[in-house]
Amino acid sequence: MNKRKGAAKPIAGVVGLGYVGLPLSMAFCAAGYRVVGVDVDAGKVSGMKKGRSPVEDVSDAVLQKHLKSRAFEPTTQNAALAQAHSISICVPTPLRKSKDPDMSYVVDATEQIVPHLRRGQVIILESTVYPGATEEMVAPVLERSGLKVGKDFFLAFSPERVDPGNKRFGIRQIPKVVGGVTPACTQKATKVYQDVFETVWPVKSAKEAEMAKLLENTFRSVNIGLINELALVANKMGIDIWQVIEAAATKPFGFMPFYPGPGLGGHCIPIDPFYLSWKAKMYAAETGFIELAGRVNGKMPEYVVERVTELLNEQGKALNGANVLVLGVAYKRNVSDIRESPALDVLGLLAQRKAKVQYHDPYVPSLEYLGRTWKSAALSKVVLARQDCVIIVTDHGDFDYGQVAAHAKLVFDTRNATQGVRTSRRNVHVL
């Protein structure tokens, strides 16, 4: 990797300093770049200037190192982007309630770049979008500057592939897919990212790169939907789905294990497939697998609450008025991210059915949900014994599942986290 020692440092611009943009900024700095990072959140920028990282995958120490060397400059001022050789757009792309793509953040970020766009700049969109969005939405906005894509400036799509909390694969180790609006755009964007990532994988166009990102997460969504559906069937048949998966996974070819759970969370898997199905409708193309998987996965929180209701009924108790503790509200283990977390749906459904519900999560000390502030309850033997049911929704690695199983009257485990401790305990039930 080129550290560019002894030479003037090139300048990279990054728009959006969240869980994608800030790690990317740090990777640019590590590769010898100066980075201008722009974010609309003044509070976030102020905190970063004081050395406080808002992202778990970027430590305060790493942030402070690049601030001290002046390699990284966080700001709210878009004008700073004029000095950058490349600009990476890393802003959210959520879904509207209608399941249509919300491209407003991308459009807003692009419009803010236009007054500062100059000849030779490379613009790279990292935010997940539908196939064709880079060419159809971003390029026309940038060309309002009077400059032409592929000639005066260069535009490409390179999907973020960040996996929060993954200690094995950091941002620089994950191969970087790049596809430009023109061949020259692909070449220019590839050259930028070759300094930063260990492997860069160019594809024919921006559309292929956009589709690759959607394929990755649609693949996961559909297979998780399949195993969730099989988990429901297995429960009715009295079959342990976890043993079934473990047995099937012994096959050394032709099978990849996926695991059931309380639903899908995070910014990617619950959302990205709908970008593809929305675009497919414009071509009168059917996306039955995608839509079915979405329905199955979306109903899992309801299934969790239904199972808990049944288990309580078997003990002569009603969910209404029951003390219920949700263990873990982050969307995945060992992170604090609650975006699209199925635990929120579980909390909401329990509250709706008048359970006395609280949660414990050391990664999420508090959260705003359903018009109220929730605070993580302390976890102790006394608290566990007081619960009519403990629902394990997020399998954080530092939970003592043996203690949970030993002191809670009833445990419903949606993650198979109690596998090693539940063999002799009739109070523990698994999804």
PENOR-V613962 format. One record per residue. RES is the residue in one letter. OMEGA is omega as a letter, one per 40 degrees, with the letter a starting at -180 (* if undefined). Layout:
res:RES omega:OMEGA
res:RES omega:OMEGA
This chain:
res:M omega:a
res:N omega:i
res:K omega:i
res:R omega:i
res:K omega:i
res:G omega:a
res:A omega:i
res:A omega:a
res:K omega:i
res:P omega:a
res:I omega:i
res:A omega:i
res:G omega:i
res:V omega:a
res:V omega:a
res:G omega:a
res:L omega:i
res:G omega:a
res:Y omega:i
res:V omega:a
res:G omega:a
res:L omega:i
res:P omega:i
res:L omega:i
res:S omega:a
res:M omega:i
res:A omega:i
res:F omega:i
res:C omega:i
res:A omega:i
res:A omega:i
res:G omega:i
res:Y omega:i
res:R omega:a
res:V omega:i
res:V omega:a
res:G omega:a
res:V omega:i
res:D omega:a
res:V omega:a
res:D omega:a
res:A omega:i
res:G omega:i
res:K omega:a
res:V omega:i
res:S omega:i
res:G omega:i
res:M omega:i
res:K omega:i
res:K omega:i
res:G omega:i
res:R omega:a
res:S omega:i
res:P omega:a
res:V omega:a
res:E omega:a
res:D omega:i
res:V omega:a
res:S omega:i
res:D omega:a
res:A omega:i
res:V omega:i
res:L omega:a
res:Q omega:i
res:K omega:a
res:H omega:i
res:L omega:a
res:K omega:i
res:S omega:a
res:R omega:i
res:A omega:a
res:F omega:i
res:E omega:i
res:P omega:a
res:T omega:i
res:T omega:a
res:Q omega:a
res:N omega:a
res:A omega:a
res:A omega:a
res:L omega:a
res:A omega:a
res:Q omega:a
res:A omega:i
res:H omega:i
res:S omega:i
res:I omega:i
res:S omega:a
res:I omega:a
res:C omega:a
res:V omega:a
res:P omega:i
res:T omega:a
res:P omega:i
res:L omega:i
res:R omega:i
res:K omega:i
res:S omega:a
res:K omega:i
res:D omega:i
res:P omega:i
res:D omega:a
res:M omega:a
res:S omega:a
res:Y omega:i
res:V omega:i
res:V omega:i
res:D omega:a
res:A omega:i
res:T omega:i
res:E omega:i
res:Q omega:i
res:I omega:a
res:V omega:a
res:P omega:a
res:H omega:i
res:L omega:i
res:R omega:a
res:R omega:i
res:G omega:a
res:Q omega:i
res:V omega:i
res:I omega:a
res:I omega:i
res:L omega:i
res:E omega:a
res:S omega:a
res:T omega:a
res:V omega:i
res:Y omega:a
res:P omega:i
res:G omega:a
res:A omega:a
res:T omega:a
res:E omega:a
res:E omega:a
res:M omega:a
res:V omega:a
res:A omega:a
res:P omega:i
res:V omega:a
res:L omega:a
res:E omega:i
res:R omega:i
res:S omega:a
res:G omega:i
res:L omega:a
res:K omega:i
res:V omega:i
res:G omega:i
res:K omega:a
res:D omega:i
res:F omega:a
res:F omega:a
res:L omega:a
res:A omega:i
res:F omega:i
res:S omega:a
res:P omega:i
res:E omega:i
res:R omega:a
res:V omega:i
res:D omega:a
res:P omega:i
res:G omega:a
res:N omega:a
res:K omega:a
res:R omega:a
res:F omega:i
res:G omega:a
res:I omega:a
res:R omega:a
res:Q omega:a
res:I omega:a
res:P omega:a
res:K omega:i
res:V omega:a
res:V omega:i
res:G omega:a
res:G omega:i
res:V omega:i
res:T omega:i
res:P omega:i
res:A omega:i
res:C omega:i
res:T omega:a
res:Q omega:a
res:K omega:a
res:A omega:i
res:T omega:a
res:K omega:i
res:V omega:a
res:Y omega:i
res:Q omega:i
res:D omega:a
res:V omega:a
res:F omega:a
res:E omega:a
res:T omega:i
res:V omega:a
res:W omega:i
res:P omega:i
res:V omega:a
res:K omega:a
res:S omega:i
res:A omega:a
res:K omega:i
res:E omega:i
res:A omega:i
res:E omega:a
res:M omega:a
res:A omega:i
res:K omega:a
res:L omega:i
res:L omega:a
res:E omega:a
res:N omega:i
res:T omega:i
res:F omega:a
res:R omega:a
res:S omega:a
res:V omega:a
res:N omega:i
res:I omega:i
res:G omega:i
res:L omega:a
res:I omega:i
res:N omega:i
res:E omega:i
res:L omega:i
res:A omega:i
res:L omega:i
res:V omega:a
res:A omega:i
res:N omega:i
res:K omega:a
res:M omega:a
res:G omega:a
res:I omega:i
res:D omega:a
res:I omega:a
res:W omega:i
res:Q omega:i
res:V omega:a
res:I omega:a
res:E omega:i
res:A omega:a
res:A omega:a
res:A omega:i
res:T omega:i
res:K omega:a
res:P omega:i
res:F omega:i
res:G omega:i
res:F omega:i
res:M omega:a
res:P omega:i
res:F omega:a
res:Y omega:i
res:P omega:i
res:G omega:a
res:P omega:a
res:G omega:a
res:L omega:i
res:G omega:a
res:G omega:a
res:H omega:a
res:C omega:a
res:I omega:i
res:P omega:a
res:I omega:a
res:D omega:a
res:P omega:a
res:F omega:i
res:Y omega:a
res:L omega:a
res:S omega:i
res:W omega:i
res:K omega:a
res:A omega:i
res:K omega:i
res:M omega:i
res:Y omega:a
res:A omega:i
res:A omega:a
res:E omega:i
res:T omega:a
res:G omega:i
res:F omega:a
res:I omega:a
res:E omega:i
res:L omega:i
res:A omega:i
res:G omega:i
res:R omega:a
res:V omega:a
res:N omega:a
res:G omega:a
res:K omega:a
res:M omega:i
res:P omega:i
res:E omega:i
res:Y omega:i
res:V omega:a
res:V omega:i
res:E omega:i
res:R omega:i
res:V omega:i
res:T omega:i
res:E omega:a
res:L omega:i
res:L omega:i
res:N omega:i
res:E omega:i
res:Q omega:i
res:G omega:a
res:K omega:i
res:A omega:i
res:L omega:i
res:N omega:i
res:G omega:a
res:A omega:i
res:N omega:a
res:V omega:i
res:L omega:i
res:V omega:a
res:L omega:a
res:G omega:i
res:V omega:i
res:A omega:a
res:Y omega:i
res:K omega:a
res:R omega:i
res:N omega:i
res:V omega:i
res:S omega:a
res:D omega:i
res:I omega:a
res:R omega:i
res:E omega:a
res:S omega:i
res:P omega:i
res:A omega:i
res:L omega:i
res:D omega:i
res:V omega:i
res:L omega:a
res:G omega:a
res:L omega:i
res:L omega:i
res:A omega:i
res:Q omega:a
res:R omega:i
res:K omega:i
res:A omega:i
res:K omega:a
res:V omega:i
res:Q omega:a
res:Y omega:i
res:H omega:i
res:D omega:a
res:P omega:i
res:Y omega:a
res:V omega:a
res:P omega:i
res:S omega:i
res:L omega:i
res:E omega:a
res:Y omega:i
res:L omega:i
res:G omega:i
res:R omega:i
res:T omega:i
res:W omega:i
res:K omega:a
res:S omega:i
res:A omega:i
res:A omega:a
res:L omega:i
res:S omega:i
res:K omega:a
res:V omega:i
res:V omega:i
res:L omega:a
res:A omega:a
res:R omega:a
res:Q omega:i
res:D omega:i
res:C omega:i
res:V omega:a
res:I omega:i
res:I omega:a
res:V omega:i
res:T omega:a
res:D omega:i
res:H omega:a
res:G omega:a
res:D omega:i
res:F omega:i
res:D omega:a
res:Y omega:i
res:G omega:i
res:Q omega:i
res:V omega:a
res:A omega:a
res:A omega:a
res:H omega:i
res:A omega:i
res:K omega:a
res:L omega:i
res:V omega:i
res:F omega:a
res:D omega:a
res:T omega:a
res:R omega:a
res:N omega:a
res:A omega:a
res:T omega:a
res:Q omega:a
res:G omega:a
res:V omega:a
res:R omega:a
res:T omega:a
res:S omega:a
res:R omega:a
res:R omega:a
res:N omega:a
res:V omega:i
res:H omega:a
res:V omega:i
res:L omega:*
